[in-house]
Amino acid sequence: MINRSRHFFYPGESVPEGQVRVTMLGTGTPFPRRGQAGTCMFVEAGEQKIFFDCGPGSSANFTSLGISFDLADKVILTHHHVDHIGDLGSFWVGGWTYGRRTPFRVWGPEGTEKIVEHHREIYEWDLSTRTPFLKNLRGKEIQAHDYEDGTIFDEGGVKVSAFKVTHTDPQNSYGLKLEAFGKKLIFSGDTKKCNALIDNAQNADVIIHEAFPPTEIYAEKSGRPLALARQVCEVLHTSPSEAGAVFAATQPKLGIIFHMYNNDDLIAPALDDVRKNYDGKVIIGQDLMVVDIGDEILVRKAVVDDKPWPVAPAGVKIGEN
């Protein structure tokens, strides 16, 4: 029996019945960092396992959880910036290579079907070289679905809805609302503080909301002019103080900010800015942070192997592929 710790998450622990688990596989920004993968939230609810975005580096964090690659066959994209879709090929082809026997399904805003078609072209040679050795050809299929506002997924008691948020022109970015077993999770994707998210996030258990660093600190650390830093941090993205205003307007049981540069000298200033508008429970999301949403909300750090071996596909006998 897996020992359930209140402080650390160890791979192999099942999701308790009636709960939703979110593992933050990537919390970073467009700037590649070895210590922070691009944006990706791995959501488990009942039999459903869904990625919200799949930024660069997130697939390696996923395999460190010791979950069979074939069990993860769905990704919902919030928008098409590279730090949110960069590992799409790894999840698709890698999942097939290591045992997935069903098509990899992708949902996203307008243009997702086009992106997936280009992936088929890019990986045509890759797929052709593996096909003679992998018996299950259904697993190499990838299916794309463009979505608009409204319900986009409803299976096994888990419903995911999309709502348009404000990010960059031309506007084609969405937030996501997951509802399951009486629990409600909100994921902002990339956005400014906006009414659509606030309206959808009422009575949420957990809100995972983006927040770029405080402008002055970002300008100093990145070497960018203050005017450009302000455009990035306060116009294209949400400032920590504005994220606090979102939490104040919605009153979640737990607010989480991500899309930060999670350096030690940034955490306190960012939280101080959140506290200008919000005095409820809030944390800064970290890669491999696990959030269990039940009658209480449990936040833990995953203890993982940096050099894992592949896990045998579920339901496949030794010698099959």
C-alpha positions in Angstrom: 0.0 0.0 0.0 1.3 3.4 -0.9 1.9 5.6 2.1 0.1 8.9 1.7 2.3 11.7 3.0 1.0 15.2 3.8 4.3 16.8 2.7 5.6 14.8 -0.2 4.1 12.9 -3.2 5.7 9.6 -4.2 5.0 8.1 -7.6 2.5 5.3 -7.5 -0.1 6.9 -5.3 -3.5 6.6 -6.8 -6.0 9.5 -6.9 -8.6 9.1 -4.1 -12.1 8.5 -5.4 -14.0 11.7 -5.9 -10.9 13.9 -6.0 -9.1 15.8 -8.7 -5.3 15.9 -8.8 -3.2 18.5 -10.6 0.5 17.9 -11.1 2.3 21.0 -12.4 4.6 19.7 -15.0 5.7 23.1 -16.2 5.3 26.6 -14.7 7.8 28.6 -16.7 7.9 31.3 -19.2 8.9 31.5 -22.9 12.6 31.8 -21.8 13.9 28.2 -21.6 15.2 27.2 -18.2 16.6 23.9 -17.1 14.9 24.3 -13.7 11.5 25.2 -15.1 9.7 23.6 -17.9 7.2 25.3 -20.2 3.6 25.5 -19.1 1.8 22.2 -18.6 -0.7 21.0 -16.0 -1.5 17.3 -15.7 -5.0 16.7 -14.4 -6.3 13.4 -13.2 -9.9 12.8 -12.3 -11.5 9.4 -12.2 -10.3 7.5 -15.2 -9.5 10.7 -17.1 -5.9 12.0 -17.5 -5.6 15.2 -19.4 -2.8 17.7 -20.1 -3.6 21.4 -20.1 -0.9 22.7 -22.4 2.4 20.9 -23.1 5.3 23.3 -23.0 8.9 22.4 -23.7 10.4 20.1 -21.0 7.1 19.0 -19.6 7.2 15.5 -21.1 10.4 14.7 -19.1 8.7 15.8 -15.9 5.7 13.6 -16.8 7.8 10.5 -17.2 9.5 11.1 -13.9 6.1 10.5 -12.2 6.3 6.8 -13.1 3.0 6.8 -15.0 2.7 4.6 -18.1 3.0 6.8 -21.1 0.1 5.1 -22.8 -2.4 6.3 -20.2 -2.0 9.9 -21.1 -3.7 10.4 -24.5 -5.4 13.9 -24.3 -4.1 17.4 -24.3 -6.2 20.6 -24.3 -4.2 23.7 -25.5 -5.1 27.2 -24.3 -3.3 28.9 -27.1 -0.4 28.4 -29.6 2.7 30.1 -28.1 5.6 27.8 -28.2 6.0 27.7 -24.4 2.6 26.1 -24.2 2.8 23.6 -27.2 6.5 22.8 -27.6 6.3 19.2 -26.3 3.3 18.2 -28.5 5.4 15.9 -30.6 7.1 14.3 -27.6 3.8 13.4 -26.0 2.3 12.2 -29.3 5.1 10.2 -30.8 6.7 9.3 -27.5 3.4 8.0 -26.1 2.9 5.8 -29.1 6.5 4.5 -29.0 6.1 3.5 -25.4 2.8 1.7 -25.7 -0.2 4.0 -26.4 -2.8 2.0 -28.3 -5.3 4.7 -28.9 -5.1 7.9 -30.9 -3.6 11.0 -29.3 -6.3 13.6 -29.0 -5.7 17.3 -29.1 -8.1 20.2 -28.5 -7.3 23.8 -29.0 -8.4 27.2 -30.4 -8.8 27.9 -34.1 -5.7 26.8 -35.9 -5.0 23.7 -33.8 -6.1 21.4 -36.7 -3.6 23.1 -38.9 -0.8 22.8 -36.4 -1.5 19.1 -36.0 -1.5 18.6 -39.7 2.0 20.2 -39.9 3.1 17.9 -37.1 2.1 14.9 -39.2 4.2 16.3 -42.1 7.2 17.1 -39.8 7.2 13.6 -38.3 6.4 11.6 -41.4 9.8 10.1 -41.6 9.9 9.5 -37.8 6.6 7.6 -37.9 7.6 5.6 -41.0 10.8 4.3 -39.4 9.0 3.1 -36.2 5.9 1.6 -37.9 7.6 -1.8 -38.9 8.5 -2.4 -35.2 5.3 -1.2 -33.4 2.3 -3.6 -33.9 -0.3 -1.1 -32.8 -0.9 1.5 -35.5 -3.8 3.2 -33.8 -1.5 4.6 -31.3 0.4 6.7 -33.9 -2.8 8.5 -34.9 -3.3 12.1 -33.8 -6.7 13.7 -33.8 -7.3 17.5 -33.7 -10.4 19.4 -32.7 -10.6 23.2 -32.9 -12.8 24.7 -30.2 -14.6 27.9 -29.3 -16.3 29.0 -26.1 -18.3 26.3 -24.3 -18.0 22.6 -23.3 -15.2 20.9 -25.2 -14.8 17.7 -23.3 -17.4 15.6 -21.3 -16.4 12.0 -20.5 -16.4 9.8 -17.5 -18.0 12.5 -15.2 -15.3 15.0 -16.1 -16.3 18.2 -18.0 -14.0 20.8 -19.4 -15.2 24.1 -20.8 -13.3 26.9 -22.5 -13.8 30.6 -22.2 -12.0 33.3 -24.2 -9.5 35.4 -22.3 -7.4 38.5 -23.2 -3.8 37.9 -24.2 -2.3 39.0 -27.5 -3.7 40.3 -30.8 -5.2 38.7 -32.7 -7.0 37.3 -29.7 -7.1 33.5 -29.8 -6.4 32.5 -26.2 -8.6 30.6 -23.7 -8.9 29.7 -20.1 -10.2 26.3 -19.0 -12.8 25.2 -16.4 -12.8 21.6 -15.2 -15.7 20.3 -13.2 -15.7 16.8 -11.7 -17.2 15.1 -8.6 -18.4 18.5 -7.3 -15.0 20.0 -7.6 -14.1 23.0 -9.8 -10.6 23.8 -11.2 -9.8 27.0 -13.2 -6.7 27.3 -15.4 -6.1 30.7 -16.9 -3.6 29.9 -19.7 -2.0 33.2 -20.6 -4.2 36.2 -20.0 -4.7 39.7 -18.6 -7.0 40.1 -15.7 -10.4 39.7 -17.4 -14.1 39.4 -16.6 -14.5 36.1 -18.5 -12.2 34.4 -16.1 -13.7 36.0 -13.0 -17.2 35.1 -14.1 -16.2 31.4 -14.8 -14.1 31.1 -11.6 -16.8 31.9 -9.1 -17.0 29.1 -6.4 -13.8 27.5 -7.7 -11.9 25.2 -5.4 -8.5 26.1 -7.1 -7.6 28.8 -9.5 -4.3 28.5 -11.3 -3.7 31.9 -12.7 -0.7 33.3 -14.6 1.3 36.2 -13.3 4.5 37.6 -14.7 7.1 39.1 -12.3 6.8 42.6 -10.9 7.7 45.0 -13.8 10.7 46.7 -12.3 12.3 43.5 -11.2 11.7 41.9 -14.6 13.3 44.9 -16.4 16.4 44.8 -14.1 16.9 41.0 -14.4 16.1 40.7 -18.1 18.0 43.8 -19.2 14.9 45.0 -21.1 13.8 48.6 -21.2 11.2 49.5 -18.5 8.6 50.4 -21.2 9.0 47.0 -22.9 9.0 45.2 -19.5 5.7 47.0 -18.6 4.2 45.9 -21.9 5.1 42.3 -21.2 4.3 42.1 -17.5 1.2 44.3 -17.3 -0.4 44.4 -20.8 0.2 41.0 -22.3 0.2 39.2 -19.0 -1.1 39.6 -15.5 0.9 41.3 -12.8 1.0 39.7 -9.3 -1.1 42.5 -7.9 -3.8 42.0 -10.6 -3.7 38.2 -9.9 -4.5 39.1 -6.3 -7.4 41.2 -7.5 -8.7 38.2 -9.5 -8.5 36.0 -6.4 -10.2 38.7 -4.3 -13.1 38.8 -6.8 -13.5 35.0 -6.9 -12.4 33.8 -3.4 -11.0 30.3 -4.3 -10.1 27.9 -1.6 -6.6 28.1 -3.0 -5.0 30.5 -5.5 -1.9 29.5 -7.4 0.2 31.8 -9.6 2.5 30.4 -12.3 4.4 31.8 -15.3 6.9 33.3 -12.9 10.7 33.2 -12.8 10.8 31.1 -9.6 14.1 32.6 -8.3 14.5 33.0 -4.5 14.8 36.7 -4.7 11.6 37.1 -6.7 9.2 35.0 -4.6 8.8 37.5 -1.7 8.2 40.6 -3.9 5.7 38.7 -6.0 3.7 37.5 -3.0 3.9 41.0 -1.5 2.2 42.3 -4.6 -0.5 39.7 -4.5 -1.2 40.6 -0.9 -1.9 44.2 -2.0 -5.3 42.9 -3.1 -5.8 39.5 -1.5 -5.4 38.0 1.9 -6.6 34.4 1.2 -4.5 31.3 0.7 -2.1 31.7 -2.2 1.1 29.9 -3.4 3.5 30.2 -6.2 3.3 27.1 -8.5 6.5 25.1 -8.8 7.4 22.3 -11.3 6.4 18.9 -9.9 4.0 20.4 -7.3 1.0 18.1 -6.7 -2.3 19.6 -5.7 -5.1 17.2 -4.5 -8.5 18.7 -4.6 -10.9 17.0 -2.2 -12.8 18.0 0.9 -9.5 19.6 1.8 -6.8 20.8 -0.6 -3.4 19.1 -0.1 -0.3 20.6 -1.7 2.9 18.5 -1.9 6.2 18.3 -3.7 6.7 15.2 -5.9 9.8 13.1 -5.0 10.9 11.7 -8.4 13.7 10.0 -10.2 15.6 12.3 -12.6 16.6 9.3 -14.7 13.5 7.0 -14.8 13.1 3.9 -16.9 9.9 3.6 -19.0 6.9 2.1 -17.2 5.4 -0.9 -19.0 2.2 0.0 -20.8 -1.0 -0.8 -18.9 -2.6 -4.1 -20.0 0.2 -5.1 -22.3 1.9 -8.4 -22.0 5.7 -8.7 -22.0 6.9 -9.0 -25.6 4.0 -7.0 -27.1 4.5 -3.6 -28.5 
